[in-house]
Amino acid sequence: MLGGNSRDRTHTRHVLGGTAAACAAVTVLGLTAVPAAAEGQPDLSPEQWGLQAIGARELWEETQGQGITVALPGIAVYEDHPDLVDNVTVDTQFGEDGDQDEGSGAAALVAGHGHGMDADGGVLGVSPASELLVLPTGNELPAAIRFASEEGAQVILLPETDESVDLTGATQDAVRNGALVVGPAGGRDDANVLTVAGTAESGELIPGSPEAAGVGLTAPGADLETAGPDMGQAQVTGTPYAAAMAAGAAALLRADFPQLRPEQVREALVEGAQQGPGGLPALHLPSAQTRAAAIAQDIPLIDEELVNEGEESGGVPVWAWFVTVGAVVVLGIVLLVVWIRRSTADPYGVEAERREEDEQIAAERAAEAGPASRRKPRGGRRRKTRGD
């Protein structure tokens, strides 16, 4: 199992000096293509055939995975590696065990952002602007998976484990919490997990791949350039690295189509795949994006399922916000109507002028009547008509 960390507390490191830090920030923050080497400078960035094979760069003009968190329970990383620094959080509350070489390699294939001046070095992951939540652990992998989904991770990448490790309950909870769970094929039978097998650049399955029945998707998994020890790069091969490529692809689709549920993103990845070895689906992001767009075209960003989720989570449901806003609007309209009526009841002062004239006539009649008007007449009071 991958996992572990040399630190003894929960922490996030942001350590990188000089021009390397500036270039890493530019790569992460901008929705731009990978920078080309400056004129006169050699391009020392490694060739990454996996990114080309799945068509990742074709999506980068629209999204590089901003706003998506990919959790990696059960692994450890070099958190200050220049290809990972600034978008990785390491939480050691579940343990510290693990191989940092393997963990850093998988993490960089998901969301490595490169480093160096004018792309003269560093590796890129499939979703270079996504955030990584790394949770090293020994025997508490189920708890780490649940924690990741409760923290809002949209994609969870599982490490390689043997059949004795039962993660079904934890992965089921993660899917219910809205996470797409991805893991290496083989070693477990879990319908909640999108299982991924690795292929070589030739398109064939890598040696030691599981039987086709246990494979949900294939992705590049051999001779992949990624982050390595001594703050450098390494070439890796293995099913866990193919799963890392698929997890990065899932992050891109989740960023591009936030209204889709985990099972819908999974459908887009599998149904939008190309034909791979032995008829297995091979990851291909442009066609998966097309499939996701077809699924999402009739789904609003806020739908009934999301409203129900808000109610179940104990937060303020969406309908309550609409009712509140509606009440404020109605109250505003009522106050406006009252103000208009009051301001237009006698806009030209006609009523006031008539009252003033009536009062003046009454005073003149009283003056003409004199003292005799004070004597009570027989047969009751009579009004003196004008002209008498």
C-alpha positions as CSV (number, residue, x, y, z in Angstrom):
1,M,0.0,0.0,0.0
2,L,1.1,3.5,-0.7
3,G,1.1,5.9,2.3
4,G,3.0,7.8,4.9
5,N,4.8,11.0,5.6
6,S,7.9,12.1,7.4
7,R,6.1,15.0,9.2
8,D,4.4,14.6,12.6
9,R,1.5,17.0,12.2
10,T,-1.2,18.2,9.8
11,H,0.2,20.9,7.6
12,T,0.4,22.5,4.2
13,R,3.8,23.6,2.9
14,H,4.3,26.4,0.3
15,V,8.1,26.5,0.0
16,L,9.7,27.3,-3.3
17,G,12.0,30.2,-3.9
18,G,13.1,32.4,-6.8
19,T,12.0,32.0,-10.3
20,A,10.8,28.5,-9.9
21,A,8.0,29.6,-7.6
22,A,6.9,32.4,-9.9
23,C,6.7,30.0,-12.9
24,A,4.8,27.4,-10.9
25,A,2.3,30.0,-9.9
26,V,1.8,31.2,-13.4
27,T,1.3,27.6,-14.6
28,V,-1.3,26.9,-11.9
29,L,-3.3,30.1,-12.0
30,G,-3.8,30.7,-15.7
31,L,-6.1,29.0,-18.1
32,T,-3.3,28.9,-20.6
33,A,-1.6,26.3,-22.7
34,V,1.8,24.9,-21.6
35,P,4.3,27.7,-22.2
36,A,6.8,27.2,-25.0
37,A,10.5,27.6,-24.4
38,A,11.7,31.1,-24.8
39,E,13.8,31.9,-27.9
40,G,17.4,30.7,-27.4
41,Q,16.4,28.6,-24.3
42,P,16.3,24.8,-24.5
43,D,13.0,23.1,-23.7
44,L,13.9,20.6,-21.0
45,S,10.4,19.5,-20.1
46,P,10.0,15.8,-20.6
47,E,7.8,14.3,-23.3
48,Q,4.7,13.0,-21.7
49,W,3.1,10.6,-24.1
50,G,0.3,9.8,-21.7
51,L,-1.1,13.3,-21.9
52,Q,-1.1,13.2,-25.7
53,A,-2.7,9.8,-25.8
54,I,-5.7,10.8,-23.8
55,G,-6.0,14.3,-25.4
56,A,-5.7,16.2,-22.1
57,R,-4.3,19.3,-23.7
58,E,-7.4,19.7,-25.8
59,L,-9.4,20.5,-22.7
60,W,-6.9,22.8,-21.1
61,E,-8.1,25.9,-23.0
62,E,-11.5,25.5,-21.3
63,T,-10.4,24.1,-17.9
64,Q,-7.4,22.8,-16.1
65,G,-9.4,21.5,-13.1
66,Q,-9.8,24.7,-11.1
67,G,-12.0,24.4,-8.1
68,I,-11.7,20.6,-7.9
69,T,-10.1,18.7,-5.0
70,V,-8.6,15.2,-5.6
71,A,-8.0,13.3,-2.5
72,L,-5.3,10.6,-2.3
73,P,-5.8,8.6,0.9
74,G,-3.1,6.1,1.8
75,I,-0.2,7.7,0.1
76,A,2.7,10.0,1.0
77,V,4.3,12.7,-1.1
78,Y,7.2,15.1,-1.2
79,E,5.0,18.1,-0.5
80,D,7.8,20.6,-1.4
81,H,8.5,19.0,-4.7
82,P,8.6,21.8,-7.3
83,D,6.0,20.0,-9.5
84,L,3.6,19.7,-6.6
85,V,4.2,22.6,-4.2
86,D,1.4,25.2,-3.8
87,N,-1.5,22.9,-4.7
88,V,-1.0,20.0,-2.2
89,T,-2.2,19.7,1.4
90,V,-0.9,16.9,3.5
91,D,-2.9,15.7,6.6
92,T,-1.2,13.1,8.8
93,Q,-4.0,12.5,11.3
94,F,-4.5,9.0,10.0
95,G,-0.9,8.0,10.0
96,E,2.5,8.6,8.4
97,D,3.4,5.3,6.6
98,G,4.2,5.2,2.9
99,D,6.6,5.4,0.0
100,Q,7.0,9.1,-1.0
101,D,8.6,8.1,-4.3
102,E,5.5,6.2,-5.4
103,G,3.1,8.7,-3.9
104,S,4.7,11.7,-5.5
105,G,4.7,10.0,-8.8
106,A,0.9,9.3,-8.6
107,A,0.1,12.8,-7.3
108,A,2.0,14.5,-10.1
109,L,0.2,12.5,-12.7
110,V,-3.0,13.8,-11.3
111,A,-2.2,17.5,-10.8
112,G,1.5,18.2,-11.3
113,H,2.0,21.8,-12.5
114,G,5.6,21.8,-13.7
115,H,8.3,24.2,-12.7
116,G,11.2,26.2,-14.1
117,M,11.6,29.2,-16.4
118,D,9.8,29.1,-19.7
119,A,8.8,25.4,-19.4
120,D,12.5,24.3,-19.2
121,G,11.6,21.6,-16.7
122,G,9.0,19.9,-14.7
123,V,6.1,17.5,-15.4
124,L,2.4,18.2,-15.8
125,G,-0.6,16.2,-14.5
126,V,-3.8,15.7,-16.4
127,S,-5.5,18.3,-14.2
128,P,-2.7,20.7,-13.3
129,A,-4.8,23.3,-11.5
130,S,-6.7,20.9,-9.2
131,E,-6.0,20.8,-5.5
132,L,-4.5,17.6,-3.9
133,L,-5.5,16.4,-0.4
134,V,-3.0,13.8,0.6
135,L,-3.9,11.6,3.6
136,P,-1.1,9.1,4.6
137,T,-2.3,6.2,6.6
138,G,-1.5,2.7,7.7
139,N,-4.5,0.8,8.9
140,E,-7.1,3.6,8.8
141,L,-7.7,3.7,5.0
142,P,-11.5,3.5,5.3
143,A,-11.6,6.4,7.8
144,A,-9.3,8.4,5.5
145,I,-11.6,7.8,2.5
146,R,-14.7,8.9,4.5
147,F,-12.9,12.0,5.8
148,A,-11.9,12.9,2.2
149,S,-15.5,12.8,1.0
150,E,-16.8,14.7,4.0
151,E,-14.2,17.4,3.3
152,G,-15.7,17.8,-0.1
153,A,-13.3,16.0,-2.4
154,Q,-14.9,15.5,-5.8
155,V,-12.5,12.8,-6.8
156,I,-10.8,10.2,-4.6
157,L,-7.9,8.1,-5.9
158,L,-7.4,4.9,-4.0
159,P,-3.9,3.3,-3.6
160,E,-3.2,-0.3,-4.6
161,T,-4.3,-2.8,-1.9
162,D,-4.8,-6.5,-1.6
163,E,-8.0,-8.4,-1.5
164,S,-8.0,-8.6,2.3
165,V,-8.7,-4.8,2.6
166,D,-12.4,-4.2,2.5
167,L,-13.2,-0.7,1.5
168,T,-16.8,-1.2,0.3
169,G,-18.5,0.6,3.1
170,A,-16.2,3.6,2.9
171,T,-16.4,3.9,-0.9
172,Q,-20.1,3.6,-0.8
173,D,-20.3,6.5,1.7
174,A,-17.9,8.5,-0.5
175,V,-20.1,8.1,-3.6
176,R,-23.2,9.1,-1.5
177,N,-21.3,12.3,-0.5
178,G,-20.7,13.1,-4.2
179,A,-17.2,11.8,-4.8
180,L,-16.1,9.8,-7.8
181,V,-13.9,7.0,-6.6
182,V,-11.1,5.8,-8.9
183,G,-8.6,2.9,-8.2
184,P,-6.2,0.5,-9.8
185,A,-7.9,-2.6,-11.2
186,G,-7.3,-5.9,-9.5
187,G,-7.3,-6.8,-5.8
188,R,-10.9,-5.8,-5.0
189,D,-14.4,-6.3,-6.3
190,D,-16.1,-3.0,-5.5
191,A,-18.9,-1.6,-7.7
192,N,-18.4,1.8,-6.2
193,V,-14.9,2.1,-7.7
194,L,-14.0,2.9,-11.3
195,T,-11.2,0.4,-11.8
196,V,-8.4,1.3,-14.2
197,A,-5.8,-0.9,-15.9
198,G,-2.6,0.4,-17.5
199,T,-1.5,0.4,-21.1
200,A,1.8,0.8,-22.8
201,E,2.5,3.4,-25.5
202,S,1.9,0.6,-28.0
203,G,-1.7,0.3,-26.7
204,E,-1.3,-3.1,-25.1
205,L,-2.0,-3.9,-21.5
206,I,1.1,-3.7,-19.3
207,P,2.4,-7.0,-17.8
208,G,0.6,-8.2,-14.8
209,S,-2.7,-6.5,-15.6
210,P,-5.8,-8.1,-14.1
211,E,-8.4,-10.0,-16.1
212,A,-10.7,-7.9,-18.3
213,A,-13.7,-8.7,-16.1
214,G,-12.2,-6.5,-13.4
215,V,-11.3,-3.6,-15.6
216,G,-13.7,-0.6,-16.0
217,L,-11.3,1.6,-18.0
218,T,-7.8,1.6,-19.4
219,A,-5.3,4.5,-19.3
220,P,-1.6,5.1,-20.0
221,G,0.4,3.3,-17.3
222,A,3.9,2.5,-18.6
223,D,7.0,4.6,-18.9
224,L,5.3,7.7,-17.6
225,E,7.4,10.8,-16.8
226,T,6.4,12.1,-13.3
227,A,7.7,13.6,-10.1
228,G,10.5,11.6,-8.5
229,P,13.0,11.7,-5.6
230,D,15.6,14.4,-5.0
231,M,13.1,17.0,-6.3
232,G,13.5,15.6,-9.8
233,Q,11.6,13.4,-12.2
234,A,11.3,9.7,-12.6
235,Q,9.8,7.2,-15.1
236,V,7.2,4.9,-13.7
237,T,5.1,1.9,-14.8
238,G,2.2,0.3,-13.0
239,T,-1.6,0.1,-12.6
240,P,-1.8,2.7,-9.8
241,Y,-0.3,5.3,-12.2
242,A,-2.9,4.5,-14.8
243,A,-5.5,5.1,-12.1
244,A,-3.9,8.4,-11.4
245,M,-4.2,9.5,-15.0
246,A,-7.9,8.5,-14.9
247,A,-8.4,10.5,-11.7
248,G,-7.0,13.6,-13.3
249,A,-9.3,13.1,-16.2
250,A,-12.3,12.8,-13.9
251,A,-11.2,16.1,-12.2
252,L,-11.2,17.9,-15.6
253,L,-14.7,16.7,-16.4
254,R,-16.0,17.6,-12.9
255,A,-14.6,21.1,-13.3
256,D,-16.2,21.4,-16.8
257,F,-19.6,20.0,-15.9
258,P,-20.2,20.7,-12.1
259,Q,-23.9,19.7,-12.4
260,L,-23.1,16.1,-13.2
261,R,-23.3,13.4,-10.5
262,P,-20.3,11.0,-9.9
263,E,-22.0,8.2,-11.8
264,Q,-22.7,10.5,-14.7
265,V,-19.0,11.5,-14.9
266,R,-18.1,7.8,-14.7
267,E,-20.5,7.1,-17.6
268,A,-18.9,9.9,-19.6
269,L,-15.4,8.5,-19.1
270,V,-16.4,4.9,-20.0
271,E,-19.0,5.5,-22.7
272,G,-16.9,8.3,-24.2
273,A,-13.8,6.1,-24.4
274,Q,-12.1,4.7,-27.5
275,Q,-11.7,1.1,-28.1
276,G,-8.7,-0.2,-26.3
277,P,-6.8,-3.6,-26.0
278,G,-9.2,-6.6,-26.1
279,G,-12.1,-4.3,-26.7
280,L,-11.7,-2.6,-23.3
281,P,-12.5,1.1,-23.1
282,A,-9.4,3.4,-23.4
283,L,-9.5,6.8,-21.8
284,H,-9.9,9.7,-24.3
285,L,-10.8,13.0,-22.9
286,P,-12.2,14.9,-26.0
287,S,-14.8,12.2,-26.7
288,A,-15.5,11.9,-23.0
289,Q,-16.1,15.6,-22.9
290,T,-18.6,15.3,-25.8
291,R,-20.4,12.5,-23.9
292,A,-20.5,14.6,-20.7
293,A,-21.9,17.6,-22.6
294,A,-24.7,15.4,-24.0
295,I,-25.6,14.1,-20.5
296,A,-25.4,17.6,-19.0
297,Q,-27.5,19.5,-21.7
298,D,-30.8,19.0,-19.9
299,I,-29.5,19.2,-16.3
300,P,-29.5,22.7,-14.7
301,L,-26.7,23.7,-12.4
302,I,-29.2,23.7,-9.5
303,D,-31.7,20.8,-9.6
304,E,-34.0,19.0,-7.3
305,E,-31.4,16.5,-6.3
306,L,-29.0,19.2,-5.2
307,V,-31.9,20.8,-3.2
308,N,-32.6,17.5,-1.5
309,E,-28.9,17.2,-0.7
310,G,-29.0,20.6,1.0
311,E,-31.9,19.6,3.1
312,E,-30.3,16.3,4.2
313,S,-27.0,17.9,5.0
314,G,-28.6,20.3,7.5
315,G,-27.7,23.4,5.5
316,V,-30.1,26.0,4.3
317,P,-32.1,24.5,1.4
318,V,-32.2,26.3,-1.9
319,W,-36.0,26.7,-1.8
320,A,-35.7,28.6,1.5
321,W,-33.4,31.2,-0.3
322,F,-36.0,31.6,-3.0
323,V,-38.8,32.1,-0.5
324,T,-36.8,34.7,1.4
325,V,-35.9,36.6,-1.8
326,G,-39.5,36.4,-3.0
327,A,-40.8,37.8,0.3
328,V,-38.4,40.7,0.2
329,V,-39.5,41.5,-3.4
330,V,-43.2,41.4,-2.5
331,L,-42.7,43.6,0.5
332,G,-40.8,46.1,-1.7
333,I,-43.6,46.2,-4.2
334,V,-46.2,46.7,-1.5
335,L,-44.3,49.6,0.0
336,L,-43.9,51.1,-3.5
337,V,-47.6,50.9,-4.1
338,V,-48.5,52.6,-0.8
339,W,-46.0,55.4,-1.5
340,I,-47.4,56.0,-5.0
341,R,-51.0,56.1,-3.7
342,R,-50.1,58.6,-1.0
343,S,-48.1,60.7,-3.3
344,T,-50.8,60.8,-6.0
345,A,-53.9,61.1,-3.8
346,D,-54.1,64.9,-4.4
347,P,-51.2,65.6,-6.7
348,Y,-52.3,69.1,-7.8
349,G,-53.7,70.3,-4.4
350,V,-57.4,70.4,-5.7
351,E,-58.9,68.9,-2.6
352,A,-56.9,71.2,-0.3
353,E,-58.1,74.3,-2.3
354,R,-61.7,73.2,-2.1
355,R,-61.5,72.8,1.6
356,E,-60.0,76.2,1.9
357,E,-62.8,77.8,-0.2
358,D,-65.5,76.0,1.8
359,E,-64.0,77.3,5.1
360,Q,-63.9,80.8,3.7
361,I,-67.6,80.7,2.5
362,A,-68.7,79.3,5.9
363,A,-66.9,82.2,7.6
364,E,-68.5,84.8,5.4
365,R,-72.0,83.4,6.0
366,A,-71.4,83.5,9.7
367,A,-70.4,87.1,9.6
368,E,-73.5,88.1,7.5
369,A,-75.8,86.4,9.9
370,G,-74.6,88.5,12.8
371,P,-76.0,88.0,16.4
372,A,-79.4,86.9,15.2
373,S,-77.9,83.6,14.1
374,R,-77.1,82.8,17.7
375,R,-80.9,82.7,18.6
376,K,-82.4,79.2,18.2
377,P,-85.2,79.4,15.5
378,R,-88.5,77.7,15.9
379,G,-88.9,74.5,14.0
380,G,-85.2,73.7,14.0
381,R,-82.1,75.1,12.3
382,R,-82.2,76.1,8.7
383,R,-79.3,76.8,6.4
384,K,-79.5,80.3,4.7
385,T,-79.3,79.8,1.0
386,R,-77.1,82.0,-1.2
387,G,-78.9,85.1,-2.5
388,D,-81.6,85.4,0.2
